[in-house]
Amino acid sequence: MNRLRIMLNNRKRFVISATIAAVLVLLAGGANALAQPTVRCVPSHTINPSCSATNYTHIQDAVTAASSGDIILVGPGTYLESVTISDSGGTRDGISLFGAQAGNDARVDRHDPRKESIVDGGGTGLAFYVEANYVVIDGFTVQGGTPIGINVDPGLLGPQVLNNILQNNSTGVYLQAGVQGATVERNLFKTNNLTPAPFGVGIVSSGYNLSPPVAGLVITENEFIGNKAAAMAVNYTTGATITRNTSEKDGAFVVLLYTTYSQISHNRGKNFGHGAGEPGWPADAAIDVGPGNLAVEIGYNELEDGKAPINNGIAFTTAFDPGYSHLLNVIGNKISRFPEYGIAAGDLPGGGTLYNSSILNNEVYDNGIDGIFIAGSLAFNQGIDLFDNDAEGNANKDCEDDTGPLNTWFNNIGKRSSPAGLCTPVTLHDQDYH
């Protein structure tokens, strides 16, 4: 079901007519497409004249009164409450909650709290707890949620988190096992570092072993700033698309575990490794790829400037769990200025971290140890094709492979290799991509 995306005119007045709302619901389709929704207003009917009989002091009161397909308009102000959108036997599916900034990109000119609908969990509970299908949360500032700002319960369909500022929660958004078709778009995730655990993460997408994975997730055009552990942790997820996001001064950009048939592409990030992160959090790369991942593309991302503990650009690691990933495609990334490795596949006794995969057409330069490093003995990290990579200016080796003859290197650029010949220098290369 495609839910409503309404541009509320909050530059002069915060108004939406019930007639227009009904038309939009008709266009959205679904089981309730022929029924005009009730528009409910918080805090008063001054938001919308049609709300004279449906105005509420608290957001929770409006949600409790709502039925499937209803629209809740929330005016500017601070709401110290924890809002639960319960399913009530399916009778609240498709509720849309629009804050004062609904339709306005949270990354652009959202600096005046007087114009915001601020939902504050007060540091003692969730800000939004979603238990119904096809819920839209659009145009709020969500803060003070412990452990989570917006929690989506297991198995739900089609939640949309749009145009929100999520700040000073433990975790910004948590999508639990079996959630399908979620969209997280045009949000700002800032300093979500409150205790208790899990804390320091903008978005967590997390199924778990033997449970249905999170499926069909779209995370696009979000900005992440100052989340100490990671912008995102994507675990037991399938069919995810993570694209056109930005990250600055986060711990890691994304930690990937047991995720399949997904794409992480065209994202940009810099200044990784700021903050202590969650205690015991072992991430060591901007894109940290743990075990169990299958058929994932990591492509055309720009990653620069890390500091400990984020020592690597893209790393395949056993820091979270032992095991390996396979059929991965690492293509077209630009990686620079990390303390250790640009791209690294690690190992541990008894196994490696990357098998039957490709590392193609990446630009990897000015890192503290190696540009591209494949670790291990003959038993580790095999069946990897490394073609057309440009690795230059790295402090130790531009290209290094300790596995023996089990991987294929072809047409790579770099001055220093171990063994010799993995990469070869190009005399006239002018490094115009720096």
C-alpha positions as CSV (number, residue, x, y, z in Angstrom):
1,M,0.0,0.0,0.0
2,N,1.3,3.4,-0.9
3,R,0.6,5.7,2.0
4,L,0.0,9.4,2.0
5,R,2.8,11.9,1.6
6,I,1.4,15.3,2.2
7,M,3.2,18.6,1.9
8,L,1.7,20.7,4.8
9,N,2.1,24.4,4.3
10,N,3.7,25.3,7.6
11,R,5.6,28.3,6.2
12,K,2.5,30.5,6.8
13,R,-0.2,28.3,8.3
14,F,-0.5,24.7,9.3
15,V,-3.6,23.8,7.4
16,I,-4.9,20.8,5.4
17,S,-8.5,20.5,4.4
18,A,-10.5,17.3,5.1
19,T,-11.6,17.3,1.5
20,I,-8.0,17.2,0.2
21,A,-7.1,14.6,2.7
22,A,-10.0,12.4,1.4
23,V,-8.8,12.8,-2.2
24,L,-5.3,11.8,-1.2
25,V,-6.6,8.7,0.6
26,L,-8.5,7.8,-2.6
27,L,-5.3,8.1,-4.6
28,A,-3.4,6.0,-2.0
29,G,-5.7,3.0,-2.5
30,G,-6.2,0.2,-0.1
31,A,-9.2,-1.4,1.6
32,N,-10.4,2.0,3.0
33,A,-9.9,3.9,-0.2
34,L,-13.7,4.7,-0.6
35,A,-14.1,5.9,3.0
36,Q,-13.3,9.5,3.9
37,P,-10.8,9.5,6.9
38,T,-11.4,11.4,10.0
39,V,-8.9,14.2,10.5
40,R,-8.0,14.6,14.2
41,C,-6.0,17.6,15.5
42,V,-3.7,18.1,18.4
43,P,-3.8,20.3,20.3
44,S,-7.0,22.1,18.9
45,H,-9.3,22.7,16.0
46,T,-7.3,25.9,15.1
47,I,-5.0,23.6,13.1
48,N,-7.9,22.7,10.8
49,P,-11.4,24.0,11.0
50,S,-12.8,20.5,10.2
51,C,-11.4,19.3,13.5
52,S,-13.8,21.2,15.7
53,A,-15.2,18.0,17.0
54,T,-12.0,16.0,16.9
55,N,-9.4,17.9,18.8
56,Y,-7.2,16.6,21.5
57,T,-4.7,17.8,24.1
58,H,-2.4,14.8,23.7
59,I,-1.2,12.8,20.7
60,Q,-2.0,9.5,22.5
61,D,-5.6,10.6,22.9
62,A,-6.0,11.2,19.2
63,V,-4.4,7.9,18.3
64,T,-6.6,6.0,20.8
65,A,-9.7,7.6,19.2
66,A,-8.5,6.9,15.6
67,S,-9.6,4.2,13.2
68,S,-7.9,2.8,10.1
69,G,-6.9,5.4,7.6
70,D,-7.4,8.4,9.9
71,I,-5.1,11.4,9.8
72,I,-3.7,13.0,12.9
73,L,-2.3,16.5,12.6
74,V,0.0,17.7,15.4
75,G,0.7,21.4,15.8
76,P,4.0,22.9,16.9
77,G,4.9,22.4,20.5
78,T,6.6,19.9,22.9
79,Y,4.7,16.7,23.8
80,L,6.1,14.9,26.8
81,E,4.5,11.5,26.1
82,S,5.2,8.0,24.8
83,V,2.8,7.4,21.9
84,T,1.6,3.8,21.3
85,I,-0.1,3.1,18.0
86,S,-1.7,-0.2,18.8
87,D,-3.3,-2.4,16.2
88,S,-6.6,-2.8,18.1
89,G,-7.4,-5.9,16.0
90,G,-6.4,-4.2,12.8
91,T,-8.7,-1.3,13.2
92,R,-5.8,1.2,13.4
93,D,-3.9,0.1,10.3
94,G,-3.0,2.9,8.0
95,I,-3.0,5.8,10.5
96,S,-0.9,8.8,9.4
97,L,0.6,11.1,11.9
98,F,1.7,14.4,10.5
99,G,3.8,16.8,12.6
100,A,4.1,20.5,11.9
101,Q,7.0,19.9,9.4
102,A,5.3,17.1,7.4
103,G,6.7,17.0,3.9
104,N,9.7,19.2,4.8
105,D,13.1,17.4,4.4
106,A,14.6,17.1,7.9
107,R,18.1,17.8,6.4
108,V,17.2,21.3,5.2
109,D,16.5,24.4,7.3
110,R,15.0,22.7,10.3
111,H,16.7,24.8,12.9
112,D,13.8,26.5,14.7
113,P,12.3,24.3,17.5
114,R,9.4,26.7,17.7
115,K,8.2,25.3,14.4
116,E,8.6,21.7,15.3
117,S,6.2,19.1,16.8
118,I,8.5,17.6,19.4
119,V,7.7,14.2,20.8
120,D,9.9,13.7,23.9
121,G,10.0,10.3,25.6
122,G,11.6,12.0,28.6
123,G,14.4,9.5,28.8
124,T,12.2,6.9,30.4
125,G,10.5,5.2,27.5
126,L,9.9,5.0,23.7
127,A,8.7,8.2,21.9
128,F,6.7,6.2,19.3
129,Y,5.8,2.5,19.7
130,V,4.3,1.2,16.4
131,E,2.1,-1.9,16.6
132,A,-0.1,-1.4,13.5
133,N,0.5,-1.8,9.8
134,Y,1.1,1.0,7.2
135,V,1.7,3.7,9.8
136,V,3.2,7.0,8.6
137,I,5.2,9.2,10.9
138,D,6.1,12.4,9.1
139,G,7.5,15.8,10.1
140,F,8.3,15.4,13.9
141,T,11.3,15.9,16.1
142,V,11.6,12.7,18.1
143,Q,13.9,12.8,21.1
144,G,14.4,11.4,24.6
145,G,13.5,7.8,23.6
146,T,15.1,5.2,25.7
147,P,16.0,2.7,24.4
148,I,14.4,3.8,21.1
149,G,12.9,6.9,19.5
150,I,10.6,5.0,17.0
151,N,10.1,1.3,17.6
152,V,8.4,-0.9,14.9
153,D,7.1,-4.2,16.2
154,P,7.9,-7.6,14.6
155,G,6.1,-8.6,11.5
156,L,4.5,-5.3,10.6
157,L,3.9,-4.1,7.0
158,G,4.8,-0.9,5.3
159,P,5.8,1.6,8.0
160,Q,7.1,4.9,6.7
161,V,9.4,7.2,8.7
162,L,9.7,10.4,6.7
163,N,11.1,13.9,7.3
164,N,11.8,13.6,11.0
165,I,14.6,14.8,13.2
166,L,15.6,11.9,15.5
167,Q,18.0,13.2,18.1
168,N,19.2,12.3,21.6
169,N,17.5,8.9,21.8
170,S,19.4,5.7,22.6
171,T,18.6,4.4,19.1
172,G,16.7,6.5,16.5
173,V,14.6,3.9,14.7
174,Y,14.4,0.1,15.5
175,L,12.8,-2.2,12.9
176,Q,12.3,-5.6,14.4
177,A,12.2,-9.1,12.9
178,G,9.8,-9.7,10.0
179,V,9.0,-6.0,9.3
180,Q,8.3,-5.8,5.6
181,G,8.4,-2.9,3.2
182,A,9.6,-0.2,5.5
183,T,10.8,3.2,4.2
184,V,13.1,5.5,6.1
185,E,13.6,8.7,4.0
186,R,14.8,12.3,4.4
187,N,15.4,12.1,8.1
188,L,18.1,13.6,10.2
189,F,19.7,11.2,12.8
190,K,21.7,13.2,15.3
191,T,23.6,12.2,18.5
192,N,21.4,9.2,19.4
193,N,23.7,8.3,22.3
194,L,21.6,8.1,25.4
195,T,22.0,5.1,27.7
196,P,20.8,2.3,28.2
197,A,21.9,-0.1,25.5
198,P,21.5,-0.4,22.6
199,F,22.7,3.1,22.2
200,G,24.7,5.2,19.7
201,V,23.0,4.0,16.5
202,G,20.7,5.9,14.1
203,I,18.8,2.9,12.6
204,V,18.8,-0.7,13.7
205,S,17.2,-3.3,11.3
206,S,17.4,-6.6,13.1
207,G,15.9,-9.9,12.8
208,Y,17.5,-12.8,14.5
209,N,18.4,-16.4,13.9
210,L,15.4,-18.6,13.1
211,S,13.0,-15.6,12.9
212,P,11.7,-14.0,9.7
213,P,14.2,-11.3,8.4
214,V,13.4,-7.7,7.9
215,A,12.5,-7.6,4.2
216,G,12.3,-4.9,1.5
217,L,13.8,-2.1,3.6
218,V,14.5,1.2,1.9
219,I,16.8,3.7,3.7
220,T,17.5,6.6,1.4
221,E,18.4,10.3,1.6
222,N,19.0,10.5,5.3
223,E,21.7,12.4,7.2
224,F,23.6,10.9,10.1
225,I,25.7,13.0,12.5
226,G,27.4,12.1,15.7
227,N,25.9,8.6,16.5
228,K,28.8,7.1,18.5
229,A,28.4,3.4,17.5
230,A,27.1,3.6,13.9
231,A,24.8,5.4,11.6
232,M,23.2,2.0,10.9
233,A,23.2,-1.7,12.1
234,V,21.6,-4.0,9.5
235,N,21.2,-7.6,10.7
236,Y,19.2,-10.5,9.4
237,T,17.7,-8.4,6.7
238,T,16.9,-9.3,3.1
239,G,16.3,-7.1,0.0
240,A,17.5,-3.9,1.6
241,T,18.4,-0.8,-0.4
242,I,20.6,1.7,1.4
243,T,21.4,4.6,-0.9
244,R,22.2,8.3,-1.1
245,N,22.7,8.8,2.6
246,T,25.4,10.9,4.3
247,S,27.4,10.3,7.5
248,E,29.7,12.6,9.4
249,K,31.3,12.1,12.8
250,D,29.5,8.8,13.4
251,G,31.3,5.7,14.8
252,A,30.9,3.4,11.7
253,F,28.6,4.0,8.8
254,V,27.0,0.6,8.6
255,V,27.5,-2.8,10.3
256,L,26.2,-5.6,8.2
257,L,25.5,-9.1,9.6
258,Y,23.5,-12.0,8.1
259,T,22.0,-9.8,5.3
260,T,21.1,-11.1,1.8
261,Y,20.3,-9.7,-1.6
262,S,20.9,-6.1,-0.7
263,Q,22.6,-3.0,-1.9
264,I,24.6,-0.3,-0.2
265,S,25.4,2.3,-2.8
266,H,26.0,5.9,-3.5
267,N,26.4,6.9,0.1
268,R,29.0,9.5,1.4
269,G,30.7,9.6,4.7
270,K,33.6,11.2,6.5
271,N,35.3,11.7,9.9
272,F,34.4,8.2,11.2
273,G,35.4,7.0,14.7
274,H,34.2,9.9,16.8
275,G,33.0,9.0,20.3
276,A,33.4,5.9,22.4
277,G,30.5,3.9,21.0
278,E,28.5,1.3,22.9
279,P,30.6,-0.6,25.4
280,G,31.9,-3.8,23.8
281,W,31.0,-2.6,20.3
282,P,33.7,-4.0,18.1
283,A,33.2,-2.2,14.8
284,D,36.5,-1.3,13.2
285,A,35.5,-0.1,9.7
286,A,33.2,2.5,8.1
287,I,31.4,-0.3,6.4
288,D,32.0,-3.3,8.6
289,V,30.9,-6.6,7.0
290,G,30.5,-9.5,9.5
291,P,29.5,-13.1,8.7
292,G,26.5,-14.5,7.0
293,N,26.1,-12.0,4.2
294,L,25.1,-13.2,0.7
295,A,24.7,-11.4,-2.6
296,V,25.3,-7.9,-1.3
297,E,26.6,-5.1,-3.5
298,I,28.7,-2.4,-1.8
299,G,29.1,0.1,-4.6
300,Y,30.0,3.7,-5.5
301,N,30.3,4.9,-1.9
302,E,32.7,7.6,-0.9
303,L,34.4,7.0,2.5
304,E,37.1,9.2,4.0
305,D,39.0,10.1,7.2
306,G,38.7,7.6,10.0
307,K,40.3,7.4,13.4
308,A,40.6,4.6,15.9
309,P,38.7,2.4,16.5
310,I,37.4,2.9,12.9
311,N,40.7,2.0,11.4
312,N,39.5,0.7,8.0
313,G,37.3,1.8,5.1
314,I,35.6,-1.5,4.2
315,A,36.5,-4.5,6.3
316,F,35.3,-8.1,6.3
317,T,35.6,-9.2,9.9
318,T,34.9,-11.8,12.5
319,A,34.8,-9.2,15.3
320,F,31.1,-9.7,15.8
321,D,30.8,-13.5,15.1
322,P,32.9,-16.1,13.4
323,G,32.0,-17.0,9.9
324,Y,32.3,-15.6,6.3
325,S,30.3,-13.8,3.6
326,H,30.2,-14.8,-0.1
327,L,29.0,-13.6,-3.5
328,L,29.6,-10.0,-2.5
329,N,30.5,-7.3,-5.0
330,V,32.6,-4.4,-3.9
331,I,32.7,-2.0,-6.8
332,G,33.5,1.6,-7.6
333,N,34.1,2.8,-4.1
334,K,36.4,5.7,-3.2
335,I,38.2,5.1,0.1
336,S,40.9,7.3,1.6
337,R,42.8,8.3,4.8
338,F,42.0,5.5,7.3
339,P,44.6,4.5,9.9
340,E,45.1,1.0,8.6
341,Y,43.4,-0.5,5.5
342,G,41.3,0.8,2.7
343,I,39.7,-2.6,1.9
344,A,40.6,-5.6,4.1
345,A,39.5,-9.2,4.4
346,G,40.7,-10.6,7.7
347,D,41.0,-14.1,9.1
348,L,41.1,-16.1,12.2
349,P,42.4,-19.6,12.9
350,G,40.3,-22.0,10.9
351,G,38.7,-19.7,8.3
352,G,38.5,-16.4,6.5
353,T,35.9,-13.8,6.1
354,L,35.3,-13.5,2.3
355,Y,34.8,-16.1,-0.4
356,N,33.8,-16.2,-4.1
357,S,33.4,-12.5,-4.3
358,S,34.7,-9.5,-6.4
359,I,36.5,-6.3,-5.6
360,L,36.4,-4.2,-8.7
361,N,37.2,-0.7,-9.9
362,N,37.8,0.9,-6.5
363,E,40.0,3.9,-5.8
364,V,41.9,3.3,-2.5
365,Y,44.5,5.8,-1.5
366,D,46.5,7.4,1.4
367,N,45.7,4.8,4.0
368,G,48.0,4.1,7.0
369,I,49.0,0.5,6.1
370,D,47.7,-1.1,2.9
371,G,45.3,-0.1,0.2
372,I,43.8,-3.6,-0.4
373,F,44.7,-6.4,2.0
374,I,43.7,-10.0,1.8
375,A,44.9,-11.9,4.9
376,G,45.5,-15.5,5.7
377,S,47.1,-18.8,4.6
378,L,45.9,-21.1,1.8
379,A,42.8,-21.9,3.8
380,F,41.5,-18.4,4.0
381,N,39.7,-15.8,1.8
382,Q,39.6,-17.5,-1.6
383,G,37.9,-17.2,-4.9
384,I,38.1,-13.4,-4.9
385,D,38.4,-11.5,-8.2
386,L,40.3,-8.2,-7.8
387,F,40.2,-6.3,-11.1
388,D,40.8,-2.7,-12.2
389,N,41.4,-1.3,-8.7
390,D,43.5,1.9,-8.3
391,A,45.5,1.8,-5.0
392,E,48.1,4.4,-4.5
393,G,49.8,6.4,-1.8
394,N,49.2,3.9,1.0
395,A,51.9,3.8,3.6
396,N,52.9,0.1,3.5
397,K,51.6,-1.7,0.5
398,D,49.1,-0.7,-2.1
399,C,48.1,-4.3,-2.7
400,E,48.8,-7.3,-0.5
401,D,47.5,-10.9,-0.6
402,D,48.8,-13.5,1.9
403,T,46.6,-16.3,0.7
404,G,48.8,-17.7,-2.1
405,P,47.4,-18.4,-5.6
406,L,43.7,-18.6,-4.6
407,N,42.6,-15.2,-5.8
408,T,42.7,-13.5,-9.2
409,W,44.4,-10.1,-9.5
410,F,44.2,-8.4,-12.9
411,N,44.9,-4.9,-14.2
412,N,45.2,-3.2,-10.8
413,I,47.3,0.0,-10.3
414,G,49.7,0.5,-7.4
415,K,53.4,0.9,-6.8
416,R,54.0,-1.5,-3.9
417,S,52.7,-5.1,-3.9
418,S,53.2,-8.2,-1.9
419,P,53.8,-10.5,-3.6
420,A,55.1,-8.4,-6.5
421,G,52.9,-7.9,-9.5
422,L,49.5,-7.8,-7.8
423,C,49.3,-4.1,-8.8
424,T,51.5,-2.3,-11.2
425,P,52.4,1.4,-11.4
426,V,51.2,3.6,-14.2
427,T,53.8,6.2,-14.9
428,L,51.5,8.9,-16.2
429,H,48.7,8.5,-13.7
430,D,48.0,11.9,-12.2
431,Q,45.7,10.9,-9.3
432,D,43.2,13.5,-10.4
433,Y,40.6,11.8,-8.2
434,H,42.3,12.9,-4.9
